[in-house]
Amino acid sequence: MNLRKLVTVTLAMIAMAIGANVVTAGTAQAAVSGSYTAASACGNNYYVQAYANMKTLNGTALGRVFLLYNGSQNCAVLVNLTGSAKYMAVDIAPVVDNGWIYGAWADSGTFSSYAGPARITVGASQPVAVRALMIYNGTYYNWASGATTGSAGYAGWIRP
């Protein structure tokens, strides 16, 4: 684990231990488990646009996928909620002519805190799509968004 991830996880655990209400810097949005970690991973002035829960079929919480924005760049992070290191991957891509343009995963590996950040700079009206993967107990769990842009729609996402 790199130093930045270690510091982020440590600060989040301290905040949770003292019962602090953690919010993304500079916003008044409700604290969503993992949102502090996701915003810290992306960098300064990112705020949560939407998030989605990744669960097993029986409802076990695995992770939370976040889509963040800072006014010029989109960022995606998959926060690990399992309590142990898992193989995870996350990516964000533009959607062109109703088709996703994905290459290799932007960030992948075995992480105890999060995968990402995956960043992309596109025009304000350019839709983006996010995909995430986690291997849990030998099973591959995939999550993918629909095209996401402005107020046009966040199918599959939860808006904070």
C-alpha positions as CSV (number, residue, x, y, z in Angstrom):
1,M,0.0,0.0,0.0
2,N,1.4,3.4,-0.9
3,L,1.8,6.1,1.7
4,R,-1.1,8.2,0.3
5,K,-3.5,5.3,0.6
6,L,-2.2,4.5,4.1
7,V,-2.8,8.1,5.2
8,T,-6.2,8.2,3.7
9,V,-7.3,5.0,5.3
10,T,-5.8,6.0,8.7
11,L,-7.6,9.3,8.7
12,A,-10.9,7.7,7.7
13,M,-10.6,5.1,10.5
14,I,-9.8,7.9,13.1
15,A,-12.8,9.9,12.0
16,M,-15.0,6.8,12.2
17,A,-13.6,5.9,15.6
18,I,-14.4,9.3,17.1
19,G,-17.8,9.4,15.4
20,A,-17.0,12.4,13.2
21,N,-19.4,13.3,10.4
22,V,-17.1,13.0,7.5
23,V,-18.0,15.1,4.4
24,T,-16.2,15.8,1.2
25,A,-14.0,18.9,1.6
26,G,-15.8,22.1,0.6
27,T,-19.3,20.6,0.3
28,A,-22.3,20.2,2.5
29,Q,-23.4,16.8,1.2
30,A,-24.4,14.0,3.4
31,A,-21.6,11.6,4.5
32,V,-21.8,8.4,2.5
33,S,-19.5,5.6,3.7
34,G,-16.4,5.8,1.6
35,S,-17.0,9.3,0.2
36,Y,-14.2,10.8,2.2
37,T,-11.8,8.1,0.9
38,A,-13.0,8.6,-2.7
39,A,-12.7,12.4,-2.6
40,S,-9.2,12.1,-1.0
41,A,-8.1,9.6,-3.7
42,C,-9.2,12.0,-6.5
43,G,-7.7,15.1,-5.0
44,N,-8.6,18.6,-4.0
45,N,-12.1,20.1,-4.8
46,Y,-13.7,16.8,-6.1
47,Y,-17.3,16.3,-5.0
48,V,-19.4,13.2,-5.2
49,Q,-21.8,13.2,-8.2
50,A,-23.1,9.8,-7.6
51,Y,-22.3,6.4,-6.1
52,A,-23.4,2.8,-6.5
53,N,-23.2,-0.2,-4.1
54,M,-21.5,-3.4,-5.2
55,K,-23.0,-6.4,-3.4
56,T,-23.1,-10.2,-3.6
57,L,-26.4,-11.8,-4.5
58,N,-27.2,-12.4,-0.8
59,G,-26.6,-8.7,-0.1
60,T,-23.1,-8.8,1.4
61,A,-21.6,-5.3,0.9
62,L,-18.4,-5.5,-1.1
63,G,-17.6,-2.0,-2.2
64,R,-18.9,1.3,-3.3
65,V,-18.2,2.9,-6.7
66,F,-18.0,6.7,-6.7
67,L,-18.2,9.2,-9.6
68,L,-16.7,12.5,-8.6
69,Y,-16.2,15.8,-10.4
70,N,-14.1,19.0,-9.8
71,G,-15.5,21.3,-12.4
72,S,-13.3,20.1,-15.3
73,Q,-12.4,16.4,-14.7
74,N,-14.4,13.3,-13.8
75,C,-12.9,10.7,-11.4
76,A,-14.0,7.2,-10.4
77,V,-12.9,5.2,-7.3
78,L,-14.0,1.8,-6.0
79,V,-13.9,1.8,-2.2
80,N,-13.3,-1.7,-0.6
81,L,-15.9,-2.3,2.2
82,T,-14.9,-6.0,2.9
83,G,-12.3,-5.3,5.6
84,S,-9.6,-7.2,3.8
85,A,-7.5,-6.8,0.7
86,K,-9.2,-7.9,-2.5
87,Y,-8.3,-7.8,-6.2
88,M,-10.1,-4.7,-7.6
89,A,-10.2,-2.6,-10.7
90,V,-11.9,0.6,-11.8
91,D,-12.1,2.5,-15.1
92,I,-13.8,5.6,-16.6
93,A,-14.3,6.2,-20.3
94,P,-16.1,8.5,-22.7
95,V,-19.3,7.3,-24.3
96,V,-19.3,8.0,-28.0
97,D,-22.3,7.2,-30.3
98,N,-23.9,5.2,-27.5
99,G,-20.9,2.9,-27.2
100,W,-18.4,2.8,-24.4
101,I,-14.7,3.2,-25.3
102,Y,-12.7,1.2,-22.8
103,G,-9.1,0.2,-22.8
104,A,-7.2,-1.5,-20.1
105,W,-8.3,-1.0,-16.5
106,A,-7.1,2.5,-15.3
107,D,-6.2,1.0,-11.9
108,S,-6.1,-2.6,-10.8
109,G,-4.5,-4.7,-8.2
110,T,-5.0,-6.1,-4.7
111,F,-6.1,-3.3,-2.4
112,S,-7.4,-3.1,1.1
113,S,-8.8,0.5,0.8
114,Y,-9.6,1.5,-2.8
115,A,-8.9,1.1,-6.5
116,G,-8.4,4.3,-8.4
117,P,-8.4,7.1,-9.0
118,A,-9.4,6.8,-12.6
119,R,-9.7,10.2,-14.2
120,I,-10.9,11.6,-17.5
121,T,-11.3,15.1,-18.9
122,V,-14.2,15.5,-21.3
123,G,-16.5,18.3,-22.4
124,A,-19.4,19.2,-20.0
125,S,-21.9,17.5,-22.3
126,Q,-19.8,14.4,-23.0
127,P,-21.3,11.3,-21.3
128,V,-19.0,9.1,-19.4
129,A,-19.3,5.5,-18.2
130,V,-17.7,3.8,-15.2
131,R,-16.9,0.1,-14.7
132,A,-15.6,-1.7,-11.6
133,L,-14.6,-5.2,-10.7
134,M,-13.9,-7.0,-7.4
135,I,-13.0,-10.7,-6.8
136,Y,-14.6,-11.9,-3.6
137,N,-14.2,-15.5,-2.4
138,G,-13.2,-16.6,-5.9
139,T,-16.2,-14.9,-7.6
140,Y,-15.9,-12.0,-10.0
141,Y,-18.3,-9.1,-9.3
142,N,-18.7,-6.6,-12.0
143,W,-20.5,-3.3,-12.0
144,A,-20.9,-0.9,-15.0
145,S,-22.8,2.4,-15.3
146,G,-24.9,3.6,-18.2
147,A,-23.9,6.8,-19.9
148,T,-23.7,9.5,-17.3
149,T,-23.8,13.2,-18.1
150,G,-25.1,16.3,-16.4
151,S,-28.8,16.0,-15.5
152,A,-29.4,13.6,-18.4
153,G,-29.4,10.6,-16.2
154,Y,-27.6,8.5,-13.7
155,A,-29.1,5.1,-14.3
156,G,-27.8,2.6,-11.8
157,W,-26.4,5.4,-9.6
158,I,-27.5,6.8,-6.2
159,R,-27.4,10.6,-6.1
160,P,-26.2,12.0,-2.7
